[in-house]
Amino acid sequence: MPTINLDGIEYNTEDLSTNGKAQVASLQFINFQLKKLSSQIQIYNVARTSYVSALKNALEASDTDTSEATSE
């Protein structure tokens, strides 16, 4: 007997009306999409951190190249 918990109260989904069952299905879909988006955000944050690090390295290398060129 599948249940859903809303505000601390357990409801038997088999006892719901057709509309209630549709609302549960929509809620499950949205919860799945939110988890998927959360995972994508984590991936994008890792990529962003990597790009920032690569940019810092490129800027430091550029500064080193500029310093060496002016000291020669």
MODELLER restraints for C-alpha pairs under 7 A, 6 or more apart:
rsr = mdl.restraints
at = mdl.atoms
rsr.add(forms.Gaussian(group=physical.xy_distance, feature=features.Distance(at['CA:1:A'], at['CA:12:A']), mean=6.66, stdev=0.5))
rsr.add(forms.Gaussian(group=physical.xy_distance, feature=features.Distance(at['CA:2:A'], at['CA:12:A']), mean=6.01, stdev=0.5))
rsr.add(forms.Gaussian(group=physical.xy_distance, feature=features.Distance(at['CA:2:A'], at['CA:13:A']), mean=5.79, stdev=0.5))
rsr.add(forms.Gaussian(group=physical.xy_distance, feature=features.Distance(at['CA:3:A'], at['CA:10:A']), mean=6.19, stdev=0.5))
rsr.add(forms.Gaussian(group=physical.xy_distance, feature=features.Distance(at['CA:3:A'], at['CA:11:A']), mean=5.25, stdev=0.5))
rsr.add(forms.Gaussian(group=physical.xy_distance, feature=features.Distance(at['CA:3:A'], at['CA:12:A']), mean=4.44, stdev=0.5))
rsr.add(forms.Gaussian(group=physical.xy_distance, feature=features.Distance(at['CA:3:A'], at['CA:13:A']), mean=5.27, stdev=0.5))
rsr.add(forms.Gaussian(group=physical.xy_distance, feature=features.Distance(at['CA:4:A'], at['CA:10:A']), mean=5.63, stdev=0.5))
rsr.add(forms.Gaussian(group=physical.xy_distance, feature=features.Distance(at['CA:4:A'], at['CA:11:A']), mean=5.24, stdev=0.5))
rsr.add(forms.Gaussian(group=physical.xy_distance, feature=features.Distance(at['CA:4:A'], at['CA:12:A']), mean=6.61, stdev=0.5))
rsr.add(forms.Gaussian(group=physical.xy_distance, feature=features.Distance(at['CA:4:A'], at['CA:13:A']), mean=6.55, stdev=0.5))
rsr.add(forms.Gaussian(group=physical.xy_distance, feature=features.Distance(at['CA:5:A'], at['CA:11:A']), mean=6.22, stdev=0.5))
rsr.add(forms.Gaussian(group=physical.xy_distance, feature=features.Distance(at['CA:13:A'], at['CA:21:A']), mean=6.80, stdev=0.5))
